[in-house]
Amino acid sequence: MEDILDMTQTWIQISATIAVVAVAISVILLLYRAILGPTNPDRAVALDIIGINLMALAGLIAVLLVTTRFNDVVLLIGILLFIGTVALAKFLEKGVIIERDVD
């Protein structure tokens, strides 16, 4: 029974390591899109997906380290990502983030 448990843990570590490498390659390609994207909305989408990949990396690192301490980090990244996406979308649409009506 112990052999099956060790084999399962080994497969989880191998799978998580492969996933970390795949997400890292994805981040590199998205950085290219964020820097050289043809339009500003393309850059915004690339930055949004980079944030999602950072959430995935934090989750995968938590799996590799066998800890739950990174769950708060994943939630914090998600909240900040949502706020940043809303602010960036408003800026791309209106040109300002905070509207000030001076009468």
Contacts in CASP RR format, 6 or more apart in sequence:
PFRMAT RR
TARGET T0000
AUTHOR 0000-0000-0000
METHOD contacts of the structure
MODEL  1
MEDILDMTQTWIQISATIAVVAVAISVILLLYRAILGPTNPDRAVALDII
GINLMALAGLIAVLLVTTRFNDVVLLIGILLFIGTVALAKFLEKGVIIER
DVD
12 63 0 8 1.000
13 64 0 8 1.000
16 60 0 8 1.000
16 63 0 8 1.000
16 64 0 8 1.000
17 64 0 8 1.000
19 56 0 8 1.000
19 60 0 8 1.000
20 57 0 8 1.000
20 60 0 8 1.000
20 61 0 8 1.000
20 64 0 8 1.000
23 53 0 8 1.000
23 56 0 8 1.000
23 57 0 8 1.000
23 60 0 8 1.000
24 57 0 8 1.000
26 49 0 8 1.000
26 53 0 8 1.000
27 50 0 8 1.000
27 53 0 8 1.000
27 54 0 8 1.000
27 57 0 8 1.000
30 46 0 8 1.000
30 49 0 8 1.000
30 50 0 8 1.000
30 53 0 8 1.000
31 46 0 8 1.000
31 50 0 8 1.000
33 42 0 8 1.000
33 43 0 8 1.000
33 46 0 8 1.000
34 43 0 8 1.000
34 46 0 8 1.000
34 47 0 8 1.000
34 50 0 8 1.000
37 43 0 8 1.000
37 46 0 8 1.000
40 92 0 8 1.000
41 92 0 8 1.000
44 85 0 8 1.000
44 88 0 8 1.000
44 89 0 8 1.000
44 92 0 8 1.000
47 88 0 8 1.000
48 81 0 8 1.000
48 85 0 8 1.000
51 77 0 8 1.000
51 78 0 8 1.000
51 81 0 8 1.000
52 81 0 8 1.000
54 77 0 8 1.000
55 74 0 8 1.000
55 77 0 8 1.000
55 78 0 8 1.000
55 81 0 8 1.000
58 70 0 8 1.000
58 73 0 8 1.000
58 74 0 8 1.000
58 77 0 8 1.000
59 70 0 8 1.000
59 71 0 8 1.000
59 74 0 8 1.000
61 70 0 8 1.000
62 68 0 8 1.000
62 69 0 8 1.000
62 70 0 8 1.000
62 71 0 8 1.000
62 74 0 8 1.000
87 97 0 8 1.000
90 96 0 8 1.000
90 97 0 8 1.000
91 97 0 8 1.000
END
